[in-house]
Amino acid sequence: MRRREFVAAGALGLAGSALPGGLSAAVRSPRPSHAQLAWQRRELALFLHFGVNTFTDREWGDGTEDPRIFDPSALDARQWTRAARAGGFRTVILTAKHHDGFCLWPSRLTRHSVASSPWRRGRGDVVRELADAARNDGLRLGLYLSPWDRHEPSYGSGDRYNDFYCAQLEELLTGYGPVTEVWFDGANGEGPNGRRQAYDWPRIHRVVRRHQPHAVIFSDAGPDIRWAGNERGEAGDPNWCTVNPAAVPFPGASGDQVTSALLHGDPDGTAWRPAECDVSIRPGWFWHPAEDGQVRSVDNLVDLYLTSVGRNSGLLLNVPPTREGLLHPTDVERLAGFDRRRRVVFDADLARGTRVVSRSSSRDGRALDLELALPRPVAFDVVSLAERIELGQSIDRYAVEHWDGGWRPLTEGTTIGHRKMDRVAPVTAGRLRVTLTSRRGPPRLAGLALHRLGASAGPGAGS
């Protein structure tokens, strides 16, 4: 997180402020763990869908693929991690195994892996090469192990398959150094005898906690990070970090109420489980040559940033390697352009130097009005707010106004969280008023920033 984007809480006169009327403590609400807080502040992760589907031109394999088709001619994991760094990403997450069951590491539990491929003469290990590349380039490693395995004969057998799956998970979590995020979904197809597999999620989570205690676990149902409810890169608005765990009881649960819970969280939720938005830079998740001309533009990537990170979520952007084992030049160019554009827009905080002209609180301390004076009138079209989420998510309504012969509304919403970025009609202003309310204690604003996005992404925007 670029802290310089925000007017510091101390500069706004908020840090350490006492509550009026002798109140000294907020109603305690769920708070993030150290790992969750660090995850939210990183904001951006890169997804890498790679495997036999890359060579069959499919999205889902069926498990009958011949491992000999996997033979990337120029695989370079350093090219992946350098492109990720150039895009401003902090974590890379690899599909170590997708639904087809083909393993990108030489698993001792199956021959359906890189060990049976001609790549590196059967001695290759994509997970190892990426782990080494990430470490060299200062990135964190995440891994996805599909619970649905269409190749494994024990799938659908219950405990026998859970033994197999947990053993594979242990291989990944003990052989490649620190893992920051372990990514699960609820994919659950038919077993060989027509049964669906009953995944032992508590056991699976215990495996992660035992071997990678500092990792966050992602799935529809968390327990640390939840799915945002769609694959469009759009978090809900509002989007609370807190959830009611019973609303999404297991990965793969479905229904309108589940979708709403994933999109919006729950202001009265008892668990801290922020959302992650997964979306692909291309129409598909794996590389397809027919999609080389359909890569998202820089403008579109910035829009995704605003609808994910800008709505109190993380952004997980998929960029799939080609059959050569390289990220496509167009994808690499867009990632770099995305970072340049974000730096130009969001590193320029037009509210820098703002001072508090007046502030007033309600008697119970749960409403706060701030009048702010900018050093000079500035033109902007994005209002960025941040909350002190290390203490929980307390703000449940905000409004921002600007002075134009009277107070005129700019934007309003129901919650903020780690980051809330609202696009507004272009305006020039030198005075702002911010109104905050909370049912949980004093509103804890971490900062405010103003930016000018403009209508065009400018040089390097792409098509």
SVG drawing of the C-alpha trace seen along z (x, -y; Angstrom):
<svg xmlns="http://www.w3.org/2000/svg" viewBox="-31 -32 48 79">
<polyline fill="none" stroke="black" stroke-width="0.4" points="0.0,0.0 1.4,-3.4 0.9,-5.3 1.8,-8.6 -1.5,-8.5 -3.4,-9.5 -3.6,-12.6 -2.4,-11.0 -4.9,-10.6 -2.7,-12.7 -2.7,-15.5 -6.5,-15.4 -6.4,-15.6 -7.9,-12.1 -5.1,-10.0 -5.6,-9.3 -8.6,-11.6 -10.7,-11.0 -14.5,-10.5 -16.7,-13.2 -18.8,-12.6 -16.2,-10.6 -16.5,-7.5 -13.1,-5.8 -13.7,-2.6 -15.5,-1.5 -17.8,1.6 -15.3,4.3 -15.8,5.7 -13.9,8.4 -10.3,7.4 -7.9,8.7 -5.1,11.0 -1.6,9.8 -1.6,12.0 -5.0,10.7 -3.9,7.1 -0.7,7.6 -2.7,9.3 -5.1,6.3 -2.3,3.8 -0.6,5.7 -3.8,5.2 -2.6,6.9 -1.7,10.5 -1.1,12.1 -2.8,15.5 -1.0,17.9 -3.2,20.5 -0.9,23.0 -1.0,26.7 -2.1,29.2 -5.1,27.0 -2.5,24.5 -1.6,27.2 -5.1,28.5 -6.6,25.0 -9.3,25.9 -10.5,24.2 -11.3,27.5 -9.4,30.7 -11.0,34.1 -8.1,35.9 -7.3,38.1 -4.7,35.8 -1.3,37.4 1.3,35.8 3.6,35.8 1.8,32.8 3.2,30.6 6.4,29.3 6.9,25.5 9.9,24.7 11.2,21.6 9.7,21.6 11.1,18.7 9.6,18.1 11.8,15.1 10.0,13.5 6.7,14.1 7.9,12.5 9.6,9.6 6.4,8.8 4.5,9.1 6.9,6.6 6.7,4.3 2.9,4.3 3.1,3.4 2.0,6.9 3.3,8.3 2.2,12.0 2.1,14.6 -0.3,17.5 0.1,20.6 -2.4,23.3 -0.2,26.1 -3.0,28.5 -6.2,27.7 -9.3,29.9 -7.6,32.2 -5.3,33.5 -2.0,32.8 0.6,31.7 3.1,28.9 5.4,30.5 6.8,34.1 4.3,35.5 5.2,38.8 1.5,39.6 0.8,39.8 2.6,40.1 0.1,37.6 2.7,34.8 5.6,33.0 7.7,36.1 5.9,37.9 6.4,35.1 9.3,34.4 9.8,31.0 13.2,30.8 13.5,34.5 11.0,35.3 13.1,33.7 11.3,30.3 9.3,28.6 7.3,25.5 6.4,24.9 10.1,24.9 11.1,22.6 8.4,20.1 9.2,20.3 12.8,19.5 11.9,16.7 9.5,15.1 12.1,15.2 14.7,13.6 12.4,10.8 11.0,10.1 7.5,11.5 5.4,13.8 4.2,17.2 0.7,18.5 -0.6,21.9 -3.9,23.2 -4.6,27.0 -7.9,27.9 -9.9,30.1 -11.6,31.6 -9.3,34.1 -10.7,35.7 -7.7,38.0 -7.4,39.5 -9.2,42.9 -10.0,42.3 -11.9,39.1 -15.5,39.5 -14.4,42.2 -14.6,40.0 -11.7,40.5 -9.4,42.2 -9.4,39.2 -9.1,36.8 -6.0,38.7 -4.6,38.3 -5.5,34.6 -4.1,33.7 -0.9,35.6 -0.5,33.6 -1.2,30.4 1.6,31.4 4.0,31.8 3.3,28.3 3.4,26.7 6.6,28.4 8.8,28.4 8.9,24.8 9.5,22.4 7.1,19.8 3.6,19.7 1.6,16.6 -1.8,17.6 -3.3,21.0 -6.2,20.8 -9.1,23.2 -12.4,23.3 -15.5,25.5 -15.1,27.3 -16.8,30.7 -17.6,32.9 -18.8,36.5 -16.7,39.2 -16.0,42.5 -19.0,44.1 -21.3,41.1 -20.8,39.7 -19.6,36.3 -16.6,36.0 -17.2,34.9 -14.2,32.7 -12.9,32.6 -12.4,28.9 -11.5,28.7 -8.8,31.3 -7.5,29.5 -7.3,26.2 -5.4,27.9 -2.8,29.1 -2.3,25.5 -2.1,24.1 0.4,26.8 2.8,26.3 2.2,22.6 0.9,20.9 1.4,17.5 -0.5,18.1 -4.0,16.8 -6.5,19.4 -8.9,18.3 -12.2,19.9 -15.8,18.9 -16.1,19.7 -12.7,18.4 -11.6,19.0 -9.3,16.0 -10.2,14.5 -13.5,14.9 -14.4,14.8 -16.1,11.6 -18.9,13.5 -18.1,13.1 -15.2,13.3 -15.6,9.8 -13.2,8.0 -16.1,6.2 -16.5,6.2 -19.9,5.3 -20.7,1.8 -21.0,1.8 -18.3,4.4 -17.7,5.2 -14.7,7.2 -16.9,8.8 -19.1,11.8 -21.6,14.2 -19.8,17.6 -23.2,19.4 -24.1,17.4 -21.5,19.3 -21.0,22.5 -18.7,24.3 -16.8,23.6 -19.2,24.1 -22.3,23.1 -24.8,21.3 -27.9,19.3 -28.9,15.6 -28.3,15.2 -24.8,16.7 -24.0,14.4 -25.2,11.4 -23.1,12.5 -20.0,12.8 -20.5,9.5 -21.3,7.4 -20.2,9.1 -22.2,8.3 -21.9,5.2 -22.8,7.3 -20.6,10.3 -18.7,12.1 -15.6,13.1 -13.1,10.9 -13.0,12.3 -12.2,9.6 -13.0,10.2 -10.7,11.0 -11.7,10.3 -10.4,12.8 -10.6,11.8 -8.6,12.6 -6.7,10.2 -8.2,12.2 -11.6,13.8 -10.4,17.2 -8.3,18.3 -5.8,20.3 -3.9,19.0 -5.6,19.4 -4.0,18.0 -7.3,16.8 -7.5,14.4 -4.1,12.6 -6.1,9.6 -8.5,9.5 -6.2,8.5 -7.7,5.9 -6.6,2.3 -4.8,0.2 -8.0,-1.9 -9.9,1.3 -7.4,2.5 -7.6,-0.8 -11.4,-0.4 -10.9,3.0 -8.6,1.5 -11.3,-1.0 -14.0,1.7 -11.8,4.1 -9.2,2.4 -11.3,-0.8 -14.2,1.2 -12.2,2.6 -11.1,5.8 -8.0,7.4 -7.4,7.8 -6.2,11.1 -5.5,10.7 -5.0,13.8 -2.2,13.6 -1.7,17.0 1.6,18.2 1.7,19.4 2.8,22.8 6.3,21.5 6.1,20.9 6.3,17.1 3.8,14.4 2.6,13.0 4.3,9.6 0.9,7.9 0.0,9.0 3.4,7.9 3.0,4.5 -0.4,4.0 0.8,4.9 3.6,2.3 1.2,-0.3 -1.2,0.5 1.5,-0.3 2.6,-3.5 -1.0,-4.7 -1.6,-4.0 1.6,-5.7 0.7,-8.8 -2.8,-9.0 -2.7,-7.7 0.8,-8.7 -0.3,-12.3 -2.3,-13.1 -3.9,-16.5 -5.1,-16.7 -1.5,-16.8 -1.1,-19.6 -4.8,-19.7 -5.6,-21.1 -8.6,-20.7 -10.5,-23.9 -13.2,-22.6 -14.3,-19.3 -17.3,-18.3 -18.5,-15.1 -21.8,-13.8 -22.2,-13.4 -21.8,-9.7 -18.7,-10.0 -20.3,-8.0 -20.7,-10.8 -17.9,-13.1 -17.9,-16.2 -14.7,-17.5 -14.2,-20.7 -11.0,-20.7 -9.1,-23.4 -6.8,-22.5 -3.6,-24.6 -5.2,-25.7 -8.2,-24.8 -7.5,-21.6 -9.3,-19.8 -10.1,-16.1 -12.5,-13.3 -11.6,-10.6 -12.1,-10.7 -10.1,-8.1 -10.8,-7.3 -9.2,-4.9 -10.2,-3.5 -8.0,-2.2 -9.0,1.4 -6.4,2.8 -8.9,1.8 -11.8,3.2 -14.3,1.7 -16.3,-1.0 -17.6,-3.5 -21.0,-2.5 -21.8,-5.7 -19.8,-8.6 -20.5,-11.7 -18.1,-14.1 -19.1,-17.6 -17.3,-20.5 -17.9,-24.2 -19.3,-26.2 -21.1,-29.1 -22.7,-26.4 -22.0,-22.8 -22.5,-20.6 -22.5,-16.8 -19.6,-14.9 -20.1,-11.3 -21.6,-9.2 -21.6,-5.5 -22.2,-3.1 -18.7,-1.9 -15.0,-2.4 -12.7,0.3 -9.1,0.6 -9.7,-1.6 -12.8,-3.2 -12.2,-5.1 -15.2,-6.9 -15.2,-8.4 -17.0,-11.8 -17.9,-14.3 -14.8,-16.5 -14.8,-19.4 -12.4,-22.1 -12.6,-22.7 -10.5,-24.2 -12.8,-23.2 -14.3,-19.9 -16.6,-18.5 -16.5,-14.9 -19.3,-13.4 -18.8,-10.0 -21.1,-7.9 -20.7,-4.5 -22.7,-2.3 -19.6,-0.7 -17.8,-3.6 -15.8,-6.5 -15.3,-6.6 -11.6,-5.9 -10.6,-7.6 -7.0,-6.8 -6.9,-9.4 -8.3,-11.1 -6.8,-11.7 -7.9,-13.3 -6.8,-12.2 -7.5,-13.2 -8.1,-10.2 -9.3,-12.0 -11.1,-10.4 -8.1,-8.8 -5.4,-6.5 -2.8,-8.4 0.4,-7.0 0.8,-3.3 -2.9,-2.7 -3.2,0.0 -6.4,0.7"/>
</svg>
